[in-house]
Amino acid sequence: MSRSNKRHLVTVANPKSPIAESYRALRTNVDYSAIDDDMQLVMVTSAGVGEGKSTTIANLAVTYAQMDRRVVLVDADMRKPTEHYTFGLSNIVGLSSVIAQQAELDQVLQPTSVPNLTVLTSGPVPPNPSEMLGSRRMDALLQELRGRFDMVLLDTPPLLAVTDAQILATKSDGVLLVIDYGKVKREIALQAKASLDKVRARILGVVMNNVKRNAKDNYYYYYGSGDIPR
């Protein structure tokens, strides 16, 4: 894929902007959310589609890489993957290929233009994503990634669409829930949170997307824990 097709990442294009600073604040909050526990494998999801989860995790990955941490971003949304578009990478093989034993991990890990940041794209869309993500091979893959990288970040499908995110939440050290403030009703947000509670996932906080701060800064991401605001 041509690099001209890459999506805009504010943490790369404008690292001194208020929005980029919000992503760095999110990174700090994640780090401090577990002082005594290892917070190495973090999953980002949303209630529904189009809430900004993939953009959030891509920018979060960049901020970790900018701190000289070895980061791998795994596109575990094998139904509607986007991270290969974001970073201008090939998606001929990827996560699904490794789980199906059609490729080795070293064949699918792709470096990006951001130093220290590697991406594992989703690969071809399989007929059984949930079964793949819940498999022992997926467990073994995540364990190997833990050994190779300082941070493992998982981009997953929305919670209320399929069970994939719930499955991966049980394998993660923590979960960030992205909510579009101007789009998602409180009841839907609480339903998404309840689906994580059901599998006893560790919810690190909620990233509120499209909260208008002022005319100059337009929109920003706000991280918070606890109850979902109205």
N, C-alpha and C positions, 0 to 999 in steps of 0.2 A: 504493500500500500504506500502510496506517495506520502511523504511527510507534509505536503501541502494540505492533505486531508485531515490532519490532526485537529482535534478540538482545542478550544482555548482553555488554558489552565492559568488562572490568575496568579498562582504562586510562582509560576515560571515567567509569565509575560510581564507581570507588574508586582513583584515581591514586596514593594514598599507600600502598597495600597492598603486601605482599611480592611478590605475583604481578605486579603492575604494574611493580614495580622490576625483576623478572626480565626483563620485556619491554624495558625501557630498557637493561638490561645486554646483551641480545641485539642491540639496535640499535647499541650501542657496539662490540660485537665485530664486527659486520658492517662498520662504518666502518673499523675498524683492521685488518681482514683483508686489505686491499689498499692499503697506504700509497702505493705508486707507481703504482697502476692506478686507473682510473675504475670505481667500483662504483655505477653509477647504475641498472642494470636487474637486479633480484634476483628470482629465482623461488623459491617455496616449494612443496614437494611432500611426499609420504609414500609408504611402501611399499604400504599398502592403505587401505581406506576407514575412516572413523571414528577417525582417529588425532589429529585436531586441527589439521590443516594450515590450514584456512580460518580458524579462530579465531586461530591463531598469526599469520598474515599480516595479518589485520584489526587486531589489537592492535599489531603492529609498524608498520603504516601510521599508526596514531594517534600512536605515539610519535615518528615522524619529523615528522608534521604539528605536533606540540606544540613542535618545535624551530624552527618557522617555515620549514620547508621545504615547497615546493610538491610535493605527493604525489598520484600517481594509482594507485589500486588497480584492476587489471584482473582481472576474473573470467574466466580462460581455461579454466575447467572447463565446457565447453559441453555436457557430458553430464549432470552433476548439480550445477548452479550453486547457490550459497548466499549469495553476498555481498549480493544484493538483499534477502534476508531480514535479514541482519545489520544493514544500515543503513536498512531500511524504505524501499526504493526501487522504482520501477517497473522491470520487465524486459520490457516490450513490444518495445523495440528495444535493441540493445546491440552487443557485439563482432561477433557473427555477421552483424548487419545491415550493419555498415560493410564487412566483408570481402566480403560479397555485393553491395556497392554499392547497397544498399537504403536507406541513410541516410548522412549526413555525420557526421564525428567530432563536430563541435560540437553536433549534435542528440542525441548519446548520452552525452556526458560529464555526469555529474550531481553537483552539489555535495552535501555532507553537512552534518550539524549540527556536525561537527568543523571548525573553521577550517583552511584550507590543504589539506583532504583531499577529493579528487574520486574518484568511482568510475565505472568503465566496466563495466557489468554484462554478462553473457554474451550476452543477447539470446535469441531463439527457438532451440531446440535444432535444429541442422542435421543432415542425413543423413550428412555427411562431415566431422566435426570435425578429424580428423587432417590431411586434405588442406587444409582452411582454414588451420589453424595453421602448416602448412609452406609456405604460398603466398607469392608475392612481395608480394601485397597486405598480408599480415600483417607482412612485413619493413618495408614502407613505413610502415605504421601505427605500429610500434614506434619507427621512426626519428623520426616526427613527434612521438610522445609524449616521446621523449628531448629534443627541442627545446623542448617546452612545460613540462616538469616537472623538478624537481630529482631526484626519485626515482620510478621506475616499478617497481611490485611486481606480480608475476604469481602468481595462485592457479591451480594446475594440477590435473588429475586425478592419482590415485595412479599410481605408476610401474609396478606389476606388473599393472595392469588393462588399460591401453591404451598406445599409443606416444606419445600427445600430450605427456606430460611430457618424454620424451627429445627430441622435436622442439624444444620450447621451450627446453630446456637448452642447445642449440647456439646459441641467439640471446641468451642471458643472460650478464651479466657474472659472476654467481655463483649458486649454488644452495644453499638450506637444506633439509635432509632432516629431516622430523618423524617421530619414532618413538615409539609408545606403549610405554613401558617395561614395563608390566604385561600387554601384549597380544601384542606381536610377538616371535616367536622370533628368536634371533640369526641363524639361517640365512636367514630371510626378509629381515631388515635388510641382511645382507651381499649378498643377491641384488639388493635395490634399489640399493645402492651400486654394485654391479657394472654395473647397467644404465646408470648415469650415467657410470661410467668408460668404458664402451664407446663413448660418443659424445664422450669427452674433455671432459666438463663440469667446470667448476671448482666443486668442492664446498667451500663455506665452512665447513661444520660440521654437526653433528647436534643437533637440538633434542629432548631427551628429555622426553616428556610423561608426566605421572602418576607422577613420582618422588616418593615421600612423604618429606618432610623432617622434620616433627614434627607432633604432634597439633594444634598451634595453627594452623600455616600450611597444613595439608592437602597440597595438591598444588602443584607449581610446575614451571616449565620450565627445564631445564638445557641450556646450550649447550656443545658440545665438539667438537673436531676429532679426526681420527685414526680409530682402529679403533672398531667398534661394541662397546660393553660387553655382557657377558652379562646 
